């Protein structure tokens, strides 16, 4: 994004439902396609929510018993189900024609390096996994049980994972930074659980460092406040059209619409 892609930043870390968060991400991707204006956004979830990967079947019996009562939403991107609870979530959309057009997977590397540097600023070290996990009997239901080479890990524990959707040359990427272990999935420790008791980690400082890195990478994009009303209105329509129905896959898109999984 040092090639001056037109983008704006929404860094207020607003809280919304799973349906709204996924619909907003899609509305912002549409804007990148139609207007050539991308975005970077930080957000939270109003309640613990499971997001299904695009290709996952909605099978309630596959959801762990302790998560059966949680909200479920389907993502545009592929990969395994994610429990969104005590985390920081980001998304970005990149208009067509950017320097990632021939290698969209490089965007994983670039964004994850920014997160790695922001965590290192608070003396919390994570590394790229490097070697993907393999599952001869089939991949686990939950994303954090899976292992992509571009994951950020602390020892054996996955801390950051991301996923992409490509549509008409534009790229949507969103990902989660696991801040604290969820009581619904205690097998996945977060950053605060892997830190020495004497250490004091600041979530606002992490967000600030992350946004500063994005600003440098994107060549000083426009800093915006709340999401524009037209994006919120479009997201409300998308909720009614598709995001209320996790049991249905979204309509198949054209050949230019591709998915990368993590």
PEZI-V885960 format. One line per field, one symbol per residue. phi: phi as a letter, one per 40 degrees, with the letter a starting at -180 (. if undefined). Layout:
phi = ???
This chain:
phi = .ccfccabbbbcfcbaccdcccccdccccdccccbgbcabababbcadbcbccdccccbdcccddcbccccbbbccccgccbccacabbbaabbcdgcccccadcccddccccccdcccccbgbbbbcdgbccbbdchccccdcccacccdcbbgcbcbbbbabbbafgcbbbbabbccadcccaccbccdccbbddccbcbcdcdccccccccccccgfcccbccccccccccccccdccaccbccbccdcbcdccbbbba
